[in-house]
Amino acid sequence: MFYKFKKEQQQEMISDIQRFFADERDEEISEFAAERVLDFIKESLGPHFYNAAVLDAIQVVNQQHSSMEEEMLTLEQPIRK
């Protein structure tokens, strides 16, 4: 189910993880170890971020729908009695 990243994207994320460990923890980790951290993030934390993004997308769609509905109502013609 999880989005398959391109090789370049995955390599960039692995490098970012290695840089984080070096900068924040003063610890050098191998590419393999950084890849395992990435796998953990994707499998364990990723669904939380994904679900939050889905809820955000629903909110945006609802706002746009409401706005479109208001715009369409301005097209109504008056009815004479």
PyMOL CGO cylinders between C-alpha atoms (Angstrom):
from pymol import cmd
from pymol.cgo import CYLINDER

trace = [
    CYLINDER, 0.00, 0.00, 0.00, 2.82, 2.41, 0.76, 0.3, 1, 1, 1, 1, 1, 1,
    CYLINDER, 2.82, 2.41, 0.76, 4.07, 4.67, -2.01, 0.3, 1, 1, 1, 1, 1, 1,
    CYLINDER, 4.07, 4.67, -2.01, 7.20, 3.33, -3.68, 0.3, 1, 1, 1, 1, 1, 1,
    CYLINDER, 7.20, 3.33, -3.68, 9.84, 6.03, -3.73, 0.3, 1, 1, 1, 1, 1, 1,
    CYLINDER, 9.84, 6.03, -3.73, 12.20, 6.44, -6.64, 0.3, 1, 1, 1, 1, 1, 1,
    CYLINDER, 12.20, 6.44, -6.64, 15.74, 5.29, -5.98, 0.3, 1, 1, 1, 1, 1, 1,
    CYLINDER, 15.74, 5.29, -5.98, 17.00, 8.89, -5.97, 0.3, 1, 1, 1, 1, 1, 1,
    CYLINDER, 17.00, 8.89, -5.97, 14.33, 9.94, -3.46, 0.3, 1, 1, 1, 1, 1, 1,
    CYLINDER, 14.33, 9.94, -3.46, 15.13, 7.04, -1.16, 0.3, 1, 1, 1, 1, 1, 1,
    CYLINDER, 15.13, 7.04, -1.16, 18.86, 7.76, -1.36, 0.3, 1, 1, 1, 1, 1, 1,
    CYLINDER, 18.86, 7.76, -1.36, 18.23, 11.41, -0.50, 0.3, 1, 1, 1, 1, 1, 1,
    CYLINDER, 18.23, 11.41, -0.50, 16.17, 10.41, 2.55, 0.3, 1, 1, 1, 1, 1, 1,
    CYLINDER, 16.17, 10.41, 2.55, 18.88, 7.98, 3.68, 0.3, 1, 1, 1, 1, 1, 1,
    CYLINDER, 18.88, 7.98, 3.68, 21.46, 10.76, 3.38, 0.3, 1, 1, 1, 1, 1, 1,
    CYLINDER, 21.46, 10.76, 3.38, 19.18, 13.08, 5.36, 0.3, 1, 1, 1, 1, 1, 1,
    CYLINDER, 19.18, 13.08, 5.36, 18.91, 10.47, 8.13, 0.3, 1, 1, 1, 1, 1, 1,
    CYLINDER, 18.91, 10.47, 8.13, 22.67, 10.03, 8.22, 0.3, 1, 1, 1, 1, 1, 1,
    CYLINDER, 22.67, 10.03, 8.22, 23.10, 13.82, 8.39, 0.3, 1, 1, 1, 1, 1, 1,
    CYLINDER, 23.10, 13.82, 8.39, 20.54, 14.06, 11.19, 0.3, 1, 1, 1, 1, 1, 1,
    CYLINDER, 20.54, 14.06, 11.19, 22.37, 11.46, 13.28, 0.3, 1, 1, 1, 1, 1, 1,
    CYLINDER, 22.37, 11.46, 13.28, 25.68, 13.22, 12.64, 0.3, 1, 1, 1, 1, 1, 1,
    CYLINDER, 25.68, 13.22, 12.64, 24.38, 16.70, 13.46, 0.3, 1, 1, 1, 1, 1, 1,
    CYLINDER, 24.38, 16.70, 13.46, 21.98, 15.95, 16.31, 0.3, 1, 1, 1, 1, 1, 1,
    CYLINDER, 21.98, 15.95, 16.31, 23.53, 12.92, 17.97, 0.3, 1, 1, 1, 1, 1, 1,
    CYLINDER, 23.53, 12.92, 17.97, 27.17, 13.27, 16.90, 0.3, 1, 1, 1, 1, 1, 1,
    CYLINDER, 27.17, 13.27, 16.90, 26.88, 9.71, 15.65, 0.3, 1, 1, 1, 1, 1, 1,
    CYLINDER, 26.88, 9.71, 15.65, 27.91, 8.29, 12.30, 0.3, 1, 1, 1, 1, 1, 1,
    CYLINDER, 27.91, 8.29, 12.30, 25.57, 5.57, 11.01, 0.3, 1, 1, 1, 1, 1, 1,
    CYLINDER, 25.57, 5.57, 11.01, 25.98, 3.38, 7.97, 0.3, 1, 1, 1, 1, 1, 1,
    CYLINDER, 25.98, 3.38, 7.97, 23.80, 3.58, 4.90, 0.3, 1, 1, 1, 1, 1, 1,
    CYLINDER, 23.80, 3.58, 4.90, 22.28, 0.25, 5.92, 0.3, 1, 1, 1, 1, 1, 1,
    CYLINDER, 22.28, 0.25, 5.92, 21.41, 1.54, 9.40, 0.3, 1, 1, 1, 1, 1, 1,
    CYLINDER, 21.41, 1.54, 9.40, 19.90, 4.71, 7.91, 0.3, 1, 1, 1, 1, 1, 1,
    CYLINDER, 19.90, 4.71, 7.91, 17.85, 2.57, 5.54, 0.3, 1, 1, 1, 1, 1, 1,
    CYLINDER, 17.85, 2.57, 5.54, 16.51, 0.58, 8.50, 0.3, 1, 1, 1, 1, 1, 1,
    CYLINDER, 16.51, 0.58, 8.50, 15.51, 3.85, 10.22, 0.3, 1, 1, 1, 1, 1, 1,
    CYLINDER, 15.51, 3.85, 10.22, 13.75, 4.89, 7.01, 0.3, 1, 1, 1, 1, 1, 1,
    CYLINDER, 13.75, 4.89, 7.01, 11.94, 1.54, 6.86, 0.3, 1, 1, 1, 1, 1, 1,
    CYLINDER, 11.94, 1.54, 6.86, 10.80, 2.01, 10.46, 0.3, 1, 1, 1, 1, 1, 1,
    CYLINDER, 10.80, 2.01, 10.46, 9.52, 5.50, 9.71, 0.3, 1, 1, 1, 1, 1, 1,
    CYLINDER, 9.52, 5.50, 9.71, 7.66, 4.32, 6.60, 0.3, 1, 1, 1, 1, 1, 1,
    CYLINDER, 7.66, 4.32, 6.60, 6.09, 1.30, 8.29, 0.3, 1, 1, 1, 1, 1, 1,
    CYLINDER, 6.09, 1.30, 8.29, 5.38, 2.61, 11.78, 0.3, 1, 1, 1, 1, 1, 1,
    CYLINDER, 5.38, 2.61, 11.78, 5.05, 6.38, 11.51, 0.3, 1, 1, 1, 1, 1, 1,
    CYLINDER, 5.05, 6.38, 11.51, 4.15, 6.82, 7.84, 0.3, 1, 1, 1, 1, 1, 1,
    CYLINDER, 4.15, 6.82, 7.84, 0.51, 5.78, 8.23, 0.3, 1, 1, 1, 1, 1, 1,
    CYLINDER, 0.51, 5.78, 8.23, -0.01, 8.53, 10.84, 0.3, 1, 1, 1, 1, 1, 1,
    CYLINDER, -0.01, 8.53, 10.84, 1.27, 11.18, 8.44, 0.3, 1, 1, 1, 1, 1, 1,
    CYLINDER, 1.27, 11.18, 8.44, -0.66, 9.66, 5.53, 0.3, 1, 1, 1, 1, 1, 1,
    CYLINDER, -0.66, 9.66, 5.53, -3.94, 9.63, 7.48, 0.3, 1, 1, 1, 1, 1, 1,
    CYLINDER, -3.94, 9.63, 7.48, -3.42, 13.24, 8.57, 0.3, 1, 1, 1, 1, 1, 1,
    CYLINDER, -3.42, 13.24, 8.57, -2.84, 14.20, 4.93, 0.3, 1, 1, 1, 1, 1, 1,
    CYLINDER, -2.84, 14.20, 4.93, -6.04, 12.41, 3.89, 0.3, 1, 1, 1, 1, 1, 1,
    CYLINDER, -6.04, 12.41, 3.89, -8.01, 14.37, 6.51, 0.3, 1, 1, 1, 1, 1, 1,
    CYLINDER, -8.01, 14.37, 6.51, -6.39, 17.62, 5.32, 0.3, 1, 1, 1, 1, 1, 1,
    CYLINDER, -6.39, 17.62, 5.32, -7.32, 16.78, 1.71, 0.3, 1, 1, 1, 1, 1, 1,
    CYLINDER, -7.32, 16.78, 1.71, -10.92, 16.08, 2.74, 0.3, 1, 1, 1, 1, 1, 1,
    CYLINDER, -10.92, 16.08, 2.74, -11.08, 19.46, 4.47, 0.3, 1, 1, 1, 1, 1, 1,
    CYLINDER, -11.08, 19.46, 4.47, -9.75, 21.24, 1.37, 0.3, 1, 1, 1, 1, 1, 1,
    CYLINDER, -9.75, 21.24, 1.37, -12.23, 19.45, -0.89, 0.3, 1, 1, 1, 1, 1, 1,
    CYLINDER, -12.23, 19.45, -0.89, -15.10, 20.31, 1.47, 0.3, 1, 1, 1, 1, 1, 1,
    CYLINDER, -15.10, 20.31, 1.47, -14.07, 23.99, 1.52, 0.3, 1, 1, 1, 1, 1, 1,
    CYLINDER, -14.07, 23.99, 1.52, -13.82, 24.09, -2.27, 0.3, 1, 1, 1, 1, 1, 1,
    CYLINDER, -13.82, 24.09, -2.27, -17.18, 22.35, -2.61, 0.3, 1, 1, 1, 1, 1, 1,
    CYLINDER, -17.18, 22.35, -2.61, -18.79, 24.89, -0.30, 0.3, 1, 1, 1, 1, 1, 1,
    CYLINDER, -18.79, 24.89, -0.30, -17.22, 27.75, -2.24, 0.3, 1, 1, 1, 1, 1, 1,
    CYLINDER, -17.22, 27.75, -2.24, -18.41, 26.30, -5.57, 0.3, 1, 1, 1, 1, 1, 1,
    CYLINDER, -18.41, 26.30, -5.57, -21.90, 25.85, -4.17, 0.3, 1, 1, 1, 1, 1, 1,
    CYLINDER, -21.90, 25.85, -4.17, -22.01, 29.50, -3.08, 0.3, 1, 1, 1, 1, 1, 1,
    CYLINDER, -22.01, 29.50, -3.08, -20.77, 30.61, -6.51, 0.3, 1, 1, 1, 1, 1, 1,
    CYLINDER, -20.77, 30.61, -6.51, -23.40, 28.50, -8.26, 0.3, 1, 1, 1, 1, 1, 1,
    CYLINDER, -23.40, 28.50, -8.26, -26.17, 29.92, -6.09, 0.3, 1, 1, 1, 1, 1, 1,
    CYLINDER, -26.17, 29.92, -6.09, -25.30, 33.40, -7.32, 0.3, 1, 1, 1, 1, 1, 1,
    CYLINDER, -25.30, 33.40, -7.32, -26.43, 32.22, -10.79, 0.3, 1, 1, 1, 1, 1, 1,
    CYLINDER, -26.43, 32.22, -10.79, -30.01, 31.69, -9.67, 0.3, 1, 1, 1, 1, 1, 1,
    CYLINDER, -30.01, 31.69, -9.67, -32.59, 33.77, -11.47, 0.3, 1, 1, 1, 1, 1, 1,
    CYLINDER, -32.59, 33.77, -11.47, -35.32, 35.58, -9.57, 0.3, 1, 1, 1, 1, 1, 1,
    CYLINDER, -35.32, 35.58, -9.57, -38.80, 34.10, -9.94, 0.3, 1, 1, 1, 1, 1, 1,
    CYLINDER, -38.80, 34.10, -9.94, -41.63, 36.55, -10.51, 0.3, 1, 1, 1, 1, 1, 1,
    CYLINDER, -41.63, 36.55, -10.51, -44.92, 35.90, -8.85, 0.3, 1, 1, 1, 1, 1, 1,
]
cmd.load_cgo(trace, "trace")
